[in-house]
Every structure is written in C-alpha cells, then in structure tokens.
Amino acid sequence: MKPSPFDYHRPAGLGEALQTLAETGSHGKVLAGGQSLIPLLNMRLAAPGHLVDINGLTELATISADASGVRVGALARHAAVERAGSARAVQPLLAQALALVAHPVIRNRGTVVGSLVHADPSAEMPAVLALLGGSVRLARLGGERDVHARDFFVGPLESACLPGEMAVSAFFPALPERSGTAFCEVARRHGDYAVAGVAAAVTLDEDFRITAARVACVSVGPVPVVVDVTGVCGPRPPASVDWDEVARAVQDRIEPEDDIHATAGYRRHLTGVLVTRALRGAAQDAAQSTAHDAGEGRA
C-alpha cells in the first residue's frame, strides 16, 4: 500500500522545524529514522497531513555522557549509541538493550528517541528509560520541558508529546557505584518484538548484599511495567535470594493479554523466568563491579 497524501517539509534548522510543527499542530508528524512511521504510513494506520523531515538537523545527532548519565539526541541512531564507548561506560544497559533491537539494518537507521516517542510497550528502549527513571526533552516554539519516564508513556503507542512539540533528546541516568544491569527477552524469531522481556538493575553494598533491585517488563502491559523488588531481594547476598519469590512478586504486578503470538498465561510464566535470569545477570555484573572497585581500593 501507499501512504495517503501529505505535504513534505525539510527544515534547515530546529527553529524552522518547531515553527512548522506549531503551524501544522495535530496534522504534523516528525520523520527521523522512520522505521516505525513509514510502515504505519504505508498501511494507512497513520495519515498526517504534514511530514516534517528532521534528518537534515545534524545538531540533533548527538551522544554525550558524563558522570550523571547519557543524553541522546533525536537523530542519534540505534547503532551509533550501541557502539558509543562513552555511553557504554556510563550506562551499559543501553548497549545491552540495543543489541536486541530488530536487525543491524534497522539499527543503522532507527533512532533511540524515535523509539521512545513511538511508545510501543513491546520495545526495548521505553523499558530502559522507565527502569532508569530517565526523561525526554520536548521542545516547542518558545520553550521546552523535560518529562519523566513515568509520565511520558501514556498508553500503547501513545506518549506525552503534544501536537506542536518535538522530542529533541532523552536522558538515561547513570546508576550508583557497585551496580549491574541486564536485559533478557524471548522473541519468536531473532529481531522480532519480544513476546516478553525484562530489563534489570541491581546495586550491592561493599559486603555484596543487595541494596536495590528493580525490573522493567515489556509486552505485559500498556506501558513498560516497573517493579521495585528490593524488599524481596535484600538486604542479602544474591546467592541467598529466593528467586522464585521474586518472580512471583513481579508476576502479580503485570497485566499480560492474549494475542496471536502468546496467551496471557504464557507471557506471565515467561516473564517470571526472565525476571530471575535478568536479576541474576545484573547481580553478577554488580558483583564484578564491586570486586573491581575493591581491588582498586587495595591498590
């Protein structure tokens, strides 16, 4: 199929892009990577009257990292963020999750911020932002605002980005010292959206006891489901945790539905398995970090 007719705009700068979006309002749609938008246009599931192509705004293709976290610009491609050593050093969960996004061809074109705005509850990037408590910066003509992840994802394929606004960047906070992360998922085929997936973050104290643990689950609710399991996991060493109890605590919080790919019961069971796998992996990652820090301290 072919998209319905639309007016094409290619602004030369951010100001011009925001002016166009202000003028077109709810009839305007931003085109960045286009890996989700173009199929929707071709199937006529989306029919904007105006398409605002921001691919010429190279000032938005930024990846910056410091001790506080990683900020990703609206035109930073999945592949660029995945390969960025500075981003991996500050927030390794980004690279762990991006390796699971679709296929290399898609990652070479798709953008991290575009995936967030698309707000698919089966996608990896929304879960990462939600788990880390990150935010999305929305710009409009005359101002901008930062929206926390808990308020940004409103429903399936629905975000807090309003008509006339454009997401210009996203911020992924760093975790405390002695922290580890992991992302586990199961898909019908490599590169497909996950039937179920879990992002996990664990923080240990100097005695290798869990002081913080939480997960974000995909494909089991209208938005990423974040569950803090610190009370179930700690304060004790990972080897002493009842992981089955932790899995049940998360399963009680999710709301999977039947669809053509899996039953709700299967998704609930699979999420429990992935919770255990991801948290154990994150705890092992945190233990290695703690041991490394201890070794440097003795040196």
Backbone bond lengths (Angstrom), bond angles and torsions (degrees), N, CA, C in turn:
res aa  C-N    CA-C-N  psi(-1)  N-CA   C-N-CA  omega(-1)  CA-C   N-CA-C  phi
1 M - - - 1.450 - - 1.524 110.58 -
2 K 1.303 115.92 165.12 1.458 122.02 179.16 1.523 109.03 -120.00
3 P 1.351 116.70 152.36 1.463 118.92 -179.52 1.515 112.04 -68.89
4 S 1.320 115.68 158.58 1.456 120.14 173.56 1.523 108.76 -71.04
5 P 1.328 118.53 159.88 1.470 120.61 -176.18 1.527 112.64 -59.69
6 F 1.334 115.71 144.43 1.465 121.04 175.94 1.522 108.75 -151.77
7 D 1.321 115.61 160.15 1.459 121.65 174.18 1.519 108.36 -91.10
8 Y 1.325 115.68 134.03 1.466 121.55 -176.16 1.525 109.72 -101.31
9 H 1.346 115.77 130.44 1.460 121.62 178.42 1.525 108.30 -123.83
10 R 1.331 116.48 137.16 1.468 120.98 175.63 1.530 107.94 -128.98
11 P 1.312 117.80 84.63 1.468 121.24 -176.42 1.523 111.94 -64.35
12 A 1.343 114.61 150.73 1.459 120.40 -179.72 1.518 112.23 -90.33
13 G 1.326 117.27 -13.40 1.458 120.57 -179.37 1.518 110.35 -153.85
14 L 1.326 115.80 168.46 1.466 120.55 -178.33 1.527 111.14 -62.18
15 G 1.327 116.82 -41.01 1.459 120.08 179.61 1.517 111.97 -58.90
16 E 1.331 116.57 -43.12 1.458 120.97 178.83 1.528 110.89 -65.62
17 A 1.327 116.72 -38.20 1.464 120.48 178.39 1.525 110.60 -62.90
18 L 1.338 116.36 -44.55 1.459 119.99 -179.26 1.522 111.02 -68.21
19 Q 1.329 116.91 -34.47 1.468 120.58 176.85 1.531 109.79 -63.50
20 T 1.324 116.11 -43.77 1.467 120.19 179.78 1.522 111.19 -63.86
21 L 1.331 116.32 -42.63 1.458 119.76 179.31 1.525 111.07 -66.06
22 A 1.328 117.66 -36.38 1.465 120.82 177.41 1.521 110.83 -63.99
23 E 1.324 116.38 -38.17 1.469 120.81 -178.60 1.520 112.44 -75.07
24 T 1.319 117.15 -34.06 1.472 120.05 -176.19 1.527 112.54 -90.35
25 G 1.339 118.22 -20.34 1.462 121.73 175.88 1.514 113.01 56.70
26 S 1.306 115.85 -130.67 1.465 121.06 -176.88 1.524 112.98 -70.25
27 H 1.339 117.69 -9.41 1.465 120.94 179.43 1.527 111.85 -90.06
28 G 1.337 117.10 -3.70 1.455 120.17 -178.84 1.518 112.35 -99.98
29 K 1.337 115.27 145.98 1.461 121.15 178.69 1.521 108.46 -138.23
30 V 1.339 115.67 136.39 1.464 120.78 -179.15 1.526 109.98 -86.13
31 L 1.329 116.32 135.29 1.466 122.62 174.68 1.520 108.65 -110.99
32 A 1.333 116.32 117.51 1.464 121.89 175.45 1.528 107.24 -116.26
33 G 1.334 117.48 -96.35 1.462 119.87 176.83 1.519 112.78 -73.84
34 G 1.332 115.70 -36.78 1.462 120.59 175.90 1.509 115.71 77.37
35 Q 1.340 118.82 6.13 1.457 120.45 -174.67 1.531 112.91 -71.29
36 S 1.316 117.03 -21.58 1.465 120.81 173.16 1.515 111.04 -103.96
37 L 1.329 116.63 -38.71 1.462 120.56 -175.27 1.522 112.80 -67.46
38 I 1.320 117.92 -44.61 1.471 120.22 -175.87 1.536 111.65 -60.94
39 P 1.337 120.10 -46.11 1.466 118.47 175.62 1.531 112.75 -60.31
40 L 1.329 117.14 -38.04 1.461 119.56 178.02 1.529 110.93 -63.98
41 L 1.333 116.53 -39.52 1.467 120.10 177.38 1.527 110.78 -64.58
42 N 1.331 116.01 -45.31 1.463 119.78 -177.36 1.520 112.62 -65.01
43 M 1.327 116.44 -32.57 1.467 120.06 177.09 1.521 112.45 -88.75
44 R 1.316 115.32 1.24 1.471 123.12 179.68 1.528 112.34 58.24
45 L 1.333 114.42 31.91 1.461 119.52 170.13 1.521 110.49 -83.37
46 A 1.327 116.16 -14.96 1.463 122.96 171.18 1.520 106.89 -133.98
47 A 1.319 116.35 139.48 1.464 120.52 -176.62 1.525 110.89 -142.20
48 P 1.343 117.18 64.34 1.461 119.06 178.66 1.524 110.84 -69.54
49 G 1.314 115.23 149.03 1.455 119.46 176.96 1.514 112.75 -80.14
50 H 1.349 116.42 -19.50 1.454 121.27 -178.04 1.524 109.37 -138.05
51 L 1.331 115.86 133.35 1.456 121.63 177.20 1.528 107.87 -113.81
52 V 1.333 116.11 121.45 1.469 121.78 -177.32 1.520 108.51 -105.66
53 D 1.319 116.60 103.37 1.462 123.47 -176.16 1.529 108.80 -85.26
54 I 1.338 117.08 113.27 1.464 121.04 -177.59 1.525 112.70 -100.00
55 N 1.324 117.80 13.33 1.459 119.77 -175.83 1.529 113.52 -66.91
56 G 1.310 117.19 -14.25 1.455 119.67 175.78 1.515 113.65 -85.59
57 L 1.337 117.72 -5.96 1.461 121.26 -177.09 1.526 109.51 -89.72
58 T 1.318 116.07 75.23 1.466 120.89 -173.79 1.528 112.35 -63.95
59 E 1.334 117.59 -18.51 1.461 119.17 178.10 1.525 112.29 -67.13
60 L 1.343 116.76 -11.43 1.463 121.05 178.41 1.524 112.33 -95.11
61 A 1.338 117.53 -1.29 1.471 120.99 -178.85 1.525 110.10 -91.79
62 T 1.319 116.61 52.47 1.468 121.22 -172.66 1.523 111.94 -110.00
63 I 1.326 114.83 149.60 1.469 122.96 172.63 1.520 106.19 -136.50
64 S 1.306 117.49 111.86 1.462 120.45 -179.32 1.526 109.12 -124.97
65 A 1.330 115.69 141.74 1.456 121.01 -177.83 1.517 110.16 -137.61
66 D 1.326 115.25 137.96 1.452 121.22 171.22 1.525 108.00 -144.05
67 A 1.306 117.51 -169.55 1.461 120.24 -174.52 1.523 113.21 -63.07
68 S 1.331 117.06 -22.22 1.472 119.91 -178.03 1.517 112.92 -83.44
69 G 1.341 118.07 -24.94 1.451 119.41 -178.69 1.515 112.19 156.51
70 V 1.329 115.20 -163.64 1.461 122.48 -176.52 1.526 109.05 -121.68
71 R 1.327 115.96 128.45 1.469 120.42 174.71 1.530 108.11 -109.42
72 V 1.332 114.87 127.97 1.457 122.02 -175.86 1.522 108.73 -115.73
73 G 1.322 116.68 125.70 1.455 121.45 179.68 1.520 112.44 -75.97
74 A 1.324 115.58 164.48 1.462 121.63 -173.09 1.522 113.49 -64.11
75 L 1.331 117.93 -22.43 1.465 119.80 -179.77 1.526 113.17 -107.00
76 A 1.320 117.62 10.50 1.463 120.28 175.69 1.525 109.33 -72.77
77 R 1.300 116.94 119.17 1.473 122.10 -176.83 1.533 110.35 -74.76
78 H 1.323 114.84 153.72 1.462 119.82 176.47 1.526 111.31 -50.67
79 A 1.327 116.16 -47.88 1.461 120.66 -174.89 1.523 111.27 -64.16
80 A 1.332 117.04 -37.79 1.463 120.56 -179.61 1.525 111.08 -66.31
81 V 1.325 116.78 -41.37 1.465 120.35 178.96 1.521 109.93 -68.92
82 E 1.328 116.55 -40.14 1.470 120.55 179.37 1.523 111.26 -60.42
83 R 1.335 116.95 -36.23 1.466 120.90 -175.99 1.528 113.24 -89.59
84 A 1.312 117.90 -11.32 1.465 121.14 -174.74 1.526 110.57 -69.83
85 G 1.328 116.84 111.60 1.459 120.46 -177.91 1.514 113.01 -63.94
86 S 1.334 117.06 -35.97 1.463 119.93 179.99 1.523 111.06 -65.37
87 A 1.322 116.50 -39.13 1.464 120.14 178.39 1.525 110.75 -68.91
88 R 1.318 117.19 -41.26 1.465 121.21 179.90 1.525 110.99 -62.81
89 A 1.326 116.80 -38.18 1.461 120.37 -178.15 1.521 111.91 -67.38
90 V 1.331 116.80 -35.86 1.465 121.06 -177.91 1.522 111.55 -85.55
91 Q 1.326 117.47 -41.66 1.459 120.82 -178.10 1.531 109.50 -140.50
92 P 1.344 117.24 85.05 1.467 121.04 -176.00 1.524 114.22 -64.70
93 L 1.319 117.99 -19.71 1.465 119.45 -179.86 1.523 111.59 -61.40
94 L 1.320 117.55 -28.61 1.465 120.29 178.25 1.529 110.75 -59.26
95 A 1.316 116.90 -52.37 1.464 120.33 -179.22 1.523 111.27 -66.42
96 Q 1.339 117.22 -37.18 1.460 120.52 179.10 1.531 111.00 -61.05
97 A 1.315 116.60 -41.28 1.466 120.22 -178.86 1.525 111.80 -77.82
98 L 1.331 116.74 -40.24 1.463 119.56 -176.87 1.518 112.36 -65.17
99 A 1.316 117.62 -27.58 1.463 120.16 177.35 1.529 111.67 -63.69
100 L 1.331 116.78 -18.77 1.459 121.69 -178.68 1.527 112.53 -97.38
101 V 1.326 117.75 -5.16 1.465 121.25 -177.00 1.527 110.17 -77.67
102 A 1.311 117.15 112.46 1.464 123.45 170.98 1.524 112.18 46.19
103 H 1.354 116.41 -129.83 1.453 123.06 -176.48 1.530 109.51 -127.92
104 P 1.343 118.34 164.68 1.471 119.92 -178.84 1.531 114.14 -53.12
105 V 1.318 117.50 -39.45 1.468 119.56 -179.83 1.521 110.71 -61.10
106 I 1.323 116.83 -41.16 1.464 121.07 178.36 1.526 110.08 -68.22
107 R 1.324 116.91 -43.41 1.468 120.22 -178.79 1.528 111.82 -66.38
108 N 1.323 117.63 -28.00 1.459 120.37 178.75 1.530 111.79 -69.33
109 R 1.322 117.14 -21.17 1.464 120.68 -176.08 1.533 112.44 -113.42
110 G 1.330 116.69 -40.63 1.452 119.99 -176.65 1.516 112.54 -66.92
111 T 1.327 116.26 155.74 1.460 121.49 -178.17 1.522 110.90 -114.99
112 V 1.330 115.45 150.00 1.462 121.25 178.81 1.522 110.50 -64.61
113 V 1.331 116.69 -47.49 1.465 120.08 -178.33 1.527 110.46 -65.47
114 G 1.325 117.35 -37.87 1.465 119.78 177.50 1.512 111.98 -61.50
115 S 1.338 117.12 -38.38 1.457 120.75 177.37 1.523 110.90 -64.00
116 L 1.331 116.92 -37.48 1.456 120.41 178.57 1.527 111.16 -65.98
117 V 1.325 116.86 -45.20 1.463 120.51 -178.92 1.521 110.85 -66.70
118 H 1.329 116.55 -34.35 1.470 119.93 177.44 1.524 111.22 -63.14
119 A 1.328 116.75 -30.22 1.473 123.57 170.38 1.523 113.72 56.74
120 D 1.313 116.22 42.85 1.459 119.67 175.36 1.526 108.91 -78.95
121 P 1.327 119.40 122.10 1.469 120.53 -178.10 1.522 113.67 -68.07
122 S 1.340 117.23 -7.38 1.463 120.92 176.22 1.523 112.45 -96.39
123 A 1.325 117.63 -1.27 1.463 121.70 -176.60 1.529 111.42 -89.85
124 E 1.326 114.63 157.93 1.461 120.10 -175.91 1.532 113.24 -77.95
125 M 1.326 117.52 -43.46 1.463 120.28 -172.16 1.533 113.90 -61.94
126 P 1.330 119.44 -41.00 1.473 117.77 175.52 1.525 112.87 -59.26
127 A 1.329 117.04 -37.63 1.467 119.96 179.00 1.523 110.99 -66.17
128 V 1.327 117.42 -39.37 1.460 120.75 179.21 1.524 110.13 -63.53
129 L 1.336 117.11 -47.61 1.459 120.23 -179.85 1.519 110.92 -61.86
130 A 1.333 116.71 -41.74 1.462 120.55 -179.03 1.528 111.21 -66.49
131 L 1.318 117.32 -42.15 1.466 120.57 -179.15 1.520 111.27 -62.63
132 L 1.326 116.14 -41.57 1.462 121.01 -175.53 1.523 112.74 -82.19
133 G 1.331 116.91 -10.09 1.458 118.95 -176.22 1.514 112.01 69.21
134 G 1.342 116.34 38.86 1.453 121.80 -178.92 1.515 112.49 -80.43
135 S 1.319 115.47 -167.92 1.454 120.22 -177.41 1.523 110.53 -149.85
136 V 1.321 115.60 161.52 1.462 122.74 176.62 1.528 108.06 -119.54
137 R 1.326 116.25 132.59 1.467 120.71 178.14 1.527 109.34 -93.92
138 L 1.317 115.28 121.25 1.458 122.36 -179.56 1.514 109.38 -108.38
139 A 1.334 115.96 127.95 1.461 121.22 179.50 1.522 109.81 -110.35
140 R 1.301 115.53 147.62 1.464 123.04 174.89 1.520 106.96 -142.23
141 L 1.297 116.87 169.35 1.450 120.21 178.41 1.528 109.00 -62.51
142 G 1.323 116.19 114.29 1.458 119.83 178.30 1.512 115.74 99.40
143 G 1.311 119.18 -0.15 1.466 118.33 179.87 1.512 112.90 174.07
144 E 1.317 115.76 179.93 1.459 122.04 177.38 1.522 109.06 -152.54
145 R 1.337 115.79 163.90 1.459 121.45 179.30 1.523 108.96 -148.09
146 D 1.325 115.30 150.53 1.466 121.76 175.30 1.525 108.56 -103.19
147 V 1.318 116.39 128.64 1.463 122.09 -178.58 1.521 108.86 -114.34
148 H 1.341 116.06 122.50 1.463 121.01 179.18 1.525 109.86 -65.75
149 A 1.321 115.60 150.61 1.467 120.94 -177.90 1.520 112.53 -55.07
150 R 1.343 118.05 -37.08 1.457 119.67 -177.74 1.524 112.27 -64.80
151 D 1.341 116.72 -22.45 1.462 121.19 179.27 1.519 112.45 -103.59
152 F 1.331 116.93 -13.64 1.464 119.82 -173.81 1.524 112.16 -77.97
153 F 1.334 116.98 -40.93 1.466 120.27 -177.86 1.521 108.88 -88.89
154 V 1.323 115.51 109.36 1.468 121.68 -172.58 1.527 111.35 -93.78
155 G 1.321 117.43 -35.56 1.454 122.52 -178.88 1.515 109.20 -175.10
156 P 1.337 118.09 -175.08 1.463 120.29 179.33 1.525 111.34 -59.35
157 L 1.318 116.67 122.23 1.469 123.16 179.74 1.522 111.81 58.59
158 E 1.325 117.25 29.29 1.461 121.39 -178.66 1.528 109.60 -137.74
159 S 1.327 115.68 122.73 1.461 120.70 179.49 1.526 109.65 -120.62
160 A 1.335 114.43 178.65 1.462 121.13 -178.74 1.524 112.59 -83.11
161 C 1.325 117.99 3.95 1.459 121.60 178.36 1.530 109.21 -72.04
162 L 1.317 116.96 116.26 1.462 122.66 -173.58 1.526 111.54 -90.46
163 P 1.341 118.11 161.14 1.466 120.00 174.08 1.527 110.70 -54.28
164 G 1.325 116.50 135.76 1.449 121.48 -177.56 1.517 113.51 89.83
165 E 1.334 118.48 -7.53 1.454 122.32 179.15 1.526 110.79 -104.81
166 M 1.321 114.76 156.96 1.456 121.18 175.57 1.522 108.87 -137.99
167 A 1.321 116.78 134.54 1.464 121.06 174.94 1.520 108.35 -75.37
168 V 1.320 116.67 117.77 1.467 120.35 -176.33 1.525 112.51 -102.15
169 S 1.340 117.73 -18.58 1.462 119.91 177.18 1.522 109.89 -166.79
170 A 1.310 115.32 167.38 1.468 122.15 174.44 1.518 108.07 -136.24
171 F 1.328 115.23 145.76 1.467 120.53 -178.90 1.518 110.11 -117.03
172 F 1.334 115.90 127.39 1.457 123.39 179.27 1.533 107.87 -113.02
173 P 1.341 118.29 105.75 1.468 120.63 -175.31 1.528 112.58 -65.30
174 A 1.329 114.34 150.58 1.464 120.50 171.86 1.525 108.85 -74.58
175 L 1.319 115.75 157.45 1.464 121.63 176.59 1.532 109.84 -95.77
176 P 1.321 117.72 162.85 1.472 119.57 178.07 1.529 111.23 -63.61
177 E 1.328 114.85 167.36 1.460 119.68 174.63 1.529 109.80 -59.20
178 R 1.331 115.33 154.92 1.471 122.95 179.03 1.528 111.35 63.80
179 S 1.333 115.51 35.60 1.466 120.60 177.77 1.519 110.40 -111.54
180 G 1.321 115.11 154.95 1.455 121.57 176.53 1.511 110.78 -139.16
181 T 1.326 117.10 157.16 1.456 121.97 -177.97 1.522 110.87 -135.76
182 A 1.315 115.42 162.37 1.464 121.67 175.32 1.523 108.35 -160.49
183 F 1.327 115.58 154.79 1.462 121.21 175.19 1.523 107.51 -137.34
184 C 1.322 116.02 120.89 1.471 121.36 -179.83 1.523 109.22 -125.15
185 E 1.314 116.81 140.32 1.461 120.08 177.56 1.525 110.08 -151.99
186 V 1.324 114.17 163.34 1.466 121.66 174.87 1.518 107.69 -128.40
187 A 1.324 116.30 128.25 1.459 122.33 177.09 1.522 109.05 -126.92
188 R 1.314 115.96 157.34 1.474 119.75 -179.80 1.520 110.58 -63.20
189 R 1.327 116.42 -39.24 1.465 122.48 175.02 1.516 108.21 -137.08
190 H 1.313 116.84 153.29 1.455 120.36 177.74 1.524 109.48 -57.13
191 G 1.320 116.43 128.97 1.456 121.17 179.00 1.511 114.25 95.63
192 D 1.335 117.65 -15.79 1.466 120.54 176.07 1.525 110.09 -71.55
193 Y 1.330 115.59 162.91 1.456 118.96 170.23 1.524 108.64 -61.76
194 A 1.324 115.80 147.42 1.454 120.83 -175.25 1.523 111.65 -71.20
195 V 1.334 115.65 136.66 1.462 120.48 168.64 1.526 108.65 -65.60
196 A 1.316 115.38 -37.22 1.465 122.93 172.41 1.519 107.40 -158.02
197 G 1.325 115.80 150.29 1.451 120.11 179.34 1.513 110.13 -155.73
198 V 1.333 115.63 156.02 1.462 121.14 -177.89 1.528 109.57 -142.32
199 A 1.325 115.47 126.04 1.454 122.12 168.60 1.521 107.77 -100.23
200 A 1.321 117.26 139.52 1.464 120.58 -175.74 1.516 111.08 -135.39
201 A 1.338 115.05 147.72 1.467 121.97 174.21 1.520 108.39 -137.51
202 V 1.334 115.47 132.93 1.470 121.76 -178.57 1.524 108.71 -132.70
203 T 1.331 116.19 137.56 1.462 122.15 175.20 1.527 109.42 -121.19
204 L 1.326 115.73 135.81 1.463 121.88 -179.51 1.533 110.29 -113.02
205 D 1.329 115.86 158.58 1.459 119.50 171.35 1.529 108.93 -92.80
206 E 1.310 116.97 -175.43 1.464 120.37 -176.65 1.519 112.96 -66.22
207 D 1.334 116.86 -18.02 1.456 121.25 178.41 1.529 111.95 -98.08
208 F 1.327 116.10 15.68 1.462 122.99 176.36 1.539 112.19 65.91
209 R 1.319 117.19 28.76 1.460 121.09 174.27 1.529 109.48 -99.20
210 I 1.328 116.20 144.51 1.459 121.20 -178.04 1.529 109.55 -72.38
211 T 1.320 116.01 123.02 1.468 121.24 176.80 1.530 112.26 -109.07
212 A 1.328 117.28 -16.10 1.468 121.36 176.96 1.519 108.60 -156.13
213 A 1.332 116.27 138.43 1.463 121.04 178.36 1.519 108.56 -154.95
214 R 1.298 116.16 131.87 1.462 119.86 177.01 1.527 109.28 -153.35
215 V 1.318 114.20 159.55 1.459 120.90 -179.52 1.522 109.73 -133.43
216 A 1.325 115.71 157.22 1.461 122.69 170.64 1.518 107.08 -126.78
217 C 1.316 116.50 126.72 1.467 121.83 -174.58 1.525 110.87 -107.57
218 V 1.326 116.24 139.94 1.462 121.60 178.78 1.521 109.96 -112.41
219 S 1.322 115.05 154.59 1.466 123.42 176.65 1.523 113.63 68.26
220 V 1.333 117.75 19.38 1.470 119.62 -178.97 1.534 111.48 -131.13
221 G 1.312 116.72 21.62 1.458 121.10 179.46 1.506 109.73 -177.48
222 P 1.325 117.57 173.46 1.462 120.54 -178.62 1.520 113.60 -70.83
223 V 1.326 116.61 -20.30 1.470 123.68 175.93 1.523 107.13 -139.33
224 P 1.336 118.61 168.01 1.466 118.83 175.72 1.527 110.81 -56.88
225 V 1.325 115.98 134.73 1.465 121.41 -177.48 1.529 108.75 -100.98
226 V 1.328 116.09 111.86 1.468 121.53 -179.53 1.528 108.71 -98.88
227 V 1.323 116.04 129.04 1.465 121.47 -179.50 1.526 108.49 -128.98
228 D 1.337 115.98 124.85 1.461 121.54 174.81 1.523 108.21 -88.09
229 V 1.314 116.22 117.19 1.468 121.07 -177.42 1.523 111.38 -112.31
230 T 1.318 116.87 21.45 1.460 120.47 -179.23 1.526 111.25 -57.76
231 G 1.326 116.04 -41.84 1.457 119.81 -177.91 1.511 113.50 -64.80
232 V 1.330 116.75 -27.89 1.465 120.86 179.98 1.528 110.64 -85.57
233 C 1.330 116.61 -31.17 1.466 121.01 -174.95 1.526 113.97 -89.08
234 G 1.311 117.68 -34.48 1.460 118.65 -169.77 1.510 113.28 -128.25
235 P 1.346 113.81 179.54 1.477 126.06 -2.54 1.521 111.38 -88.48
236 R 1.298 116.61 105.38 1.467 121.71 178.20 1.525 108.98 -154.79
237 P 1.311 118.13 162.14 1.463 120.55 177.14 1.524 110.57 -64.99
238 P 1.327 118.35 150.20 1.467 121.02 179.28 1.530 113.39 -53.37
239 A 1.337 117.59 -34.54 1.461 120.69 -178.56 1.522 112.39 -66.21
240 S 1.336 117.63 -19.34 1.465 121.27 -178.41 1.519 112.90 -98.00
241 V 1.323 117.80 -0.23 1.466 121.49 -177.32 1.519 110.34 -78.74
242 D 1.321 116.50 139.37 1.464 122.19 172.11 1.522 107.19 -85.29
243 W 1.315 116.41 92.79 1.457 120.46 -174.06 1.520 112.38 -66.76
244 D 1.317 117.48 -29.12 1.466 119.72 176.00 1.527 110.83 -63.58
245 E 1.323 116.42 -38.38 1.466 120.41 177.31 1.526 110.94 -66.17
246 V 1.320 115.49 -39.19 1.467 119.53 177.88 1.523 110.13 -63.76
247 A 1.322 116.85 -44.42 1.464 120.64 179.53 1.522 110.79 -60.33
248 R 1.324 117.28 -42.25 1.473 120.13 179.74 1.522 111.17 -64.83
249 A 1.334 116.68 -36.49 1.464 120.24 179.04 1.523 111.15 -61.88
250 V 1.326 116.43 -37.77 1.465 120.29 178.65 1.527 110.33 -75.63
251 Q 1.314 117.38 -42.22 1.464 120.45 179.76 1.522 112.08 -58.26
252 D 1.323 116.60 -31.13 1.468 120.32 179.16 1.522 112.46 -71.42
253 R 1.335 116.92 -14.88 1.462 120.52 -175.08 1.534 113.54 -101.92
254 I 1.303 118.13 -9.83 1.462 120.29 -175.26 1.526 110.48 -98.01
255 E 1.338 115.32 160.86 1.463 121.74 -177.64 1.532 110.30 -132.83
256 P 1.327 117.74 65.70 1.475 119.14 -179.76 1.524 111.26 -69.84
257 E 1.324 114.93 157.99 1.464 121.46 178.52 1.524 109.99 -127.38
258 D 1.329 115.27 155.66 1.457 120.16 173.71 1.530 109.83 -70.19
259 D 1.326 116.61 143.35 1.461 120.90 168.40 1.524 107.83 -151.34
260 I 1.335 116.94 -169.66 1.466 119.57 -175.18 1.523 112.17 -70.94
261 H 1.339 117.91 -14.25 1.455 121.11 -176.76 1.522 113.48 -94.81
262 A 1.331 117.43 -31.83 1.463 120.09 -175.35 1.520 109.94 -164.81
263 T 1.318 115.33 154.41 1.459 119.76 173.92 1.529 109.75 -81.29
264 A 1.315 115.38 161.98 1.455 119.93 177.45 1.529 110.56 -61.82
265 G 1.334 116.29 -39.52 1.458 120.12 179.66 1.515 112.70 -63.08
266 Y 1.325 116.26 -40.58 1.462 119.33 178.70 1.521 110.78 -65.95
267 R 1.325 116.99 -42.53 1.466 120.42 179.02 1.532 110.95 -62.73
268 R 1.330 116.94 -38.67 1.454 120.37 179.23 1.538 109.98 -64.88
269 H 1.338 116.08 -45.67 1.465 120.08 178.46 1.523 110.51 -62.02
270 L 1.330 116.55 -46.31 1.460 120.90 -177.06 1.527 111.04 -64.08
271 T 1.308 116.96 -38.23 1.463 119.70 178.00 1.522 110.86 -61.67
272 G 1.331 116.91 -40.60 1.464 119.99 177.24 1.515 112.01 -59.95
273 V 1.325 116.72 -43.31 1.468 120.97 178.17 1.523 110.77 -62.20
274 L 1.341 115.89 -43.94 1.463 120.26 -177.19 1.527 112.19 -71.44
275 V 1.338 116.91 -31.05 1.467 120.10 175.57 1.524 109.92 -59.71
276 T 1.323 116.21 -48.32 1.461 120.23 179.08 1.522 111.25 -61.64
277 R 1.315 116.13 -45.29 1.464 120.41 -178.11 1.533 111.47 -63.77
278 A 1.343 116.07 -46.11 1.462 119.80 -176.63 1.528 111.65 -68.97
279 L 1.334 117.30 -42.16 1.464 119.49 -179.72 1.521 111.66 -67.02
280 R 1.325 117.10 -39.54 1.462 119.21 176.37 1.530 110.64 -62.74
281 G 1.331 116.23 -41.58 1.454 119.66 178.55 1.515 112.15 -64.66
282 A 1.331 116.50 -41.57 1.454 120.51 178.76 1.526 111.15 -66.20
283 A 1.345 116.37 -39.01 1.463 120.26 178.67 1.528 110.87 -65.42
284 Q 1.327 116.88 -39.99 1.465 120.21 177.29 1.523 110.55 -64.03
285 D 1.336 116.18 -40.90 1.459 121.07 177.63 1.530 110.52 -62.24
286 A 1.346 115.79 -42.29 1.466 120.32 178.86 1.526 111.26 -65.70
287 A 1.332 116.99 -38.57 1.467 120.69 179.60 1.524 110.84 -63.79
288 Q 1.317 116.55 -40.53 1.464 119.70 177.98 1.523 110.70 -64.37
289 S 1.339 115.85 -39.06 1.460 119.93 177.75 1.523 111.13 -65.79
290 T 1.333 116.27 -41.24 1.464 120.88 179.66 1.522 110.85 -65.16
291 A 1.333 116.69 -43.18 1.458 120.64 178.94 1.526 110.76 -64.10
292 H 1.340 116.10 -38.82 1.456 119.82 179.06 1.519 110.96 -64.94
293 D 1.355 115.79 -43.07 1.470 119.78 179.45 1.536 110.72 -64.26
294 A 1.343 115.47 -39.19 1.458 119.05 178.97 1.523 111.70 -64.41
295 G 1.336 115.46 -40.18 1.458 120.59 178.19 1.517 111.94 -63.71
296 E 1.332 117.24 -40.43 1.456 120.30 178.13 1.519 111.26 -66.54
297 G 1.367 114.34 -34.99 1.467 117.98 178.33 1.509 112.21 -64.48
298 R 1.342 117.55 -39.19 1.470 120.83 179.19 1.515 110.96 -70.21
299 A 1.369 114.23 -33.58 1.468 117.93 179.40 1.532 110.75 -66.94
